[in-house]
Amino acid sequence: MLAERRRQAMFSIAPVHVDAIASGLKRWEFRRVRVTLQPEDNVLIYATAPVSSVVARFRVGGVVMGTPEHVAALEEDPHQRCVASDYLEGSTAASAIEVRDFAWLPEPQGIHAFGLQRPPLSYVFVS
């Protein structure tokens, strides 16, 4: 039987949040839309300006969808929970993506290396 091929997505994330993920302070990444990611999918991180490069990756540990309040409550750190709650406010369908196996890329890469012309607004699947 052939092994199931895992999908790869790219997220746009502000550098301050990339640093919080890298330090382990932020264990969930939030989206204001319902995502179609699955556990074990891979996510490339595009750090927004002033970095403006693909700088890291992580594996999806799990995905939780629900109300903004329910989803933001997953974040254990009180400050990160408040940031998530503010970000998700007004969303009708929120998603939380569990970050596992975070790693910096050896070298930052441009989005063109992944077949994109512009950074994703929220996320996009890439090859």
Secondary structure, DSSP 8 states (H G I E B T S, - for coil): -------EEEEEE-HHHHHHHHHTS--EEEESS-----TT-EEEEEETTTT-EEEEEEEEEEEEEE-HHHHHTT--SHHHHHHHHHHHTT-SSEEEEEEEEEEEEEEEE-GGGGT-SS--SSEEEE-
